[in-house]
Amino acid sequence: MDGVHIITSANCRHYEDALEQSYRLRHRVYIQELKWRGLPPRNDGRELDQFDTAEAVHLLYLEGDKVLGGTRLVPTTEPHLLSEVFAHFASIRGVPRRPDIAEWTRFYVAPERREEHKASRVGSIVLASMIDYALQEGLSAVSALMNTFWLPRFLGYGWRVRPLGLPDVHDGEWLVAGTIDISALALAGIRHASGLDERSALVRLGPHQPLIREKSDVPAVA
């Protein structure tokens, strides 16, 4: 079934091939194309890190049985990229650690499905589906460490972005950490800006592990 499939620890056994494709596409994008140097070295043609855990949720865009793009969400109550590796980017407001905030990482689109000089349709569907899924799961926001060139685009969608610290250079790129509010307006904004209709592209097959998990021992960050 074409669409953005929701993959959690509860249904991942049905998506073994799709996950394998996603890791190989991530290797193609982040290691071969972008040449990110800080990723864990591997020699099997896949890109995985320590946050591809049972708690992670993968949203994969499939046409037939082929993965053409995807992204990942990790509960901030669990160890995640911002808390464990890049906390210094949240030096002003601190790293969010709340059940209703997930970290958003690893947004990627197959090179052959990108359009020159504009946002790709596949990428726009994945972005809208991330907001759609977060809204359905009851999240109030997602946190992200992003290249600063994304900020004008996100603001163009009408998204409310709240910086967690000052921009800084990492591996030759200007990055900034922030949170993005999850709301029906945020979903409508990207759909309108990208020319998408109001139908959800999300595909739920099999059981799902909920994204929000209460942890009473994790302090909230204002």
N, C-alpha and C positions, 0 to 999 in steps of 0.2 A: 504494500500500500504506500503510495507516494505521500510524503509529508515529513514533518519533524517528529521523529519517534522519541518518546521519553524512555530512557533506559536507566534503571536503578538496580540495586543489588537483588531486588525481588524478582526481576524478570530478565536479568542479563544473560541467563543461559539460553534464551531464545535469540540472542543477538551476538553470539560469539563472532560470527563472520563480520558483522557490521562494526563491532568494536575493533577488531583486528584491522579492518580497512581504515577506521578513524585514526588509529595510532600510526599507520603508515602514511596517511595523508598529513598528519601533524608533522611527521619526520620530513616529508617533502616540503612543507611550508616553512617550519621553524628552523630546521637544521640545514636543509639544502638551499632553500631560497633566501630566508632572512639571516641565516648563519648566526643564530643565537649561540653565544659561547658559554653561557652559564647553565645550560641544561645537562642533566646527568648523561655521561657518555654511554652509548650502546652501539653494538655492532650487528644488530638484527634488523635494521631498517625501520624500526618503530621509535616513536617518541612518547615516553611515559615519564611521569615524575612521582614523587612521594605522595602526591595528593590525588592520584588515581586510585582511590580506596573504595571500600564498600559504601562509604557515606556519600561519595560523589554521585551526581546526576549528570548523565550525558544526554544532550539533545542533538540528535543526528538527523540531518536532512537526507532522505533516501528517495531516489527515483528508481523504482523497481527494487533491485537488491544492491544498488550502487550508492555508496556514501559520497555526497558532493560537498558537504560542509557540516559544521557542527560547532558546539560550544559546551562549556562545563560549568556546573554550579556545585559549590561545596559549602556545607553549613559552617558558619563562622564560630559555632560552639566547638568545632573540631579544629585541629591544627590545619592551617591553610597558608597560602603563599604570603599574604600580607602579614600574618602574625608571626610566621617562622623565618621568613627570609627578608622581607622588605618593610619591617615595622618602622624604620626611620622615615619612610615616606608619609607616615601618619603622625608626625611629631607634634602637631597642633591639637587635633581633636582625638587622637588615639585610635587604636585598631578596634573597630566594632566587633563585639563578641556577644551576639544576641540571637536567640532562636528565630526571630523574624527577619534576620538579615543573612543572606548567603553571599559568598564570594563568587564573582563571575570571572572566569579565566578561559583561555584557549578558544578564541573565536577565529574560525578559519573557513576558507572556501577553496575548493579545487581551482587551480589557476585557469583551467579551460572554461570555467563557468563564471569568470569575472568579465565585466564590461569595462572597456577603456573609458576613463575620464568620468565615470559615474559609479554610484553604488550598485553592486550586482544584485540581481533579483534574488538569487539564492541567499546571499548575505543578508539582504533585507528581511527575507522570510525567517531566517534563523534568529535575527535580532528581535523581530516582532514576536516570535514564538517564545523567546526567552522571557520577555515581559509578560506575555500571555500566561506562560506556565507559572512564573513567580506570582502573578496575580491570583491564579487559581489556587495556588498553594498557601495563600495568605501572607506572603512576605510584604514587609513595608518598604524594603530597599534591598539593593544589591551593592556590595562594595567591589571595587576594581582598581587595579593598577594599570593605567592606560597611557599610551603615547598621547602627548598633548594635541596632536593633530585631530584626534577624535572629538575634542571638546566642541568646536564649532558645529560639527555634524550632529552631535547629541543635542546641543541647544537648539538646532534647527528642527529637531523632532519635537521640541517643546518639553524635553526632559529636564527635570530639576536635578542638577549635579551639585553636590556639596563637597568641596575639597577637604581632605583630611590633613593635609600638610602642604608645604611649598613644593613646586616642581623642582626636579633635579635631574642631572644627567646620569644615566646608567648605560654602559656598553655603547656609548655614542648616541643615545637617544634621549630626548627630553621626555620624562615620565612624570605623571602626577597620580596620586591616590585620591579616590573620592567615593562617595556613595551616590547612587541614582535612585530616586524615589520611584516606587512601583505604584501605579495607579491606572485607572481606566483611561485617564487623559494621556498618560504616557503611551499606552497601547494605541489609542486612536491617533496620536501624533505621528508615530512611525508608520502606521498603515497609510495615513493620508499623504505623508511626505514621500513615501515609496510607491504609491499607486497600488497598494494592496487592498483587496476587499476585506469585509468584516468577518469573513468565515475563518475560524481557527484552523491553522495548519497542523496542530498537534495531533499525534496519533498515540493512543494509550492501548497497548496490548499486554494482557496478563496482569498480574498483581504489581503494585507499586509500593515502594518504601516512601512514606511521606518525607518531605524536605524539612519541615519544622519538627524539631525534637527538643523537648524541654530539658534543660539542665540547670537545676537550682543553684549549683555551685559556681556558675559562670556569671561574673558581675556585668551589669549593663554599662554601656558607654553612651553618654548623652550626645 
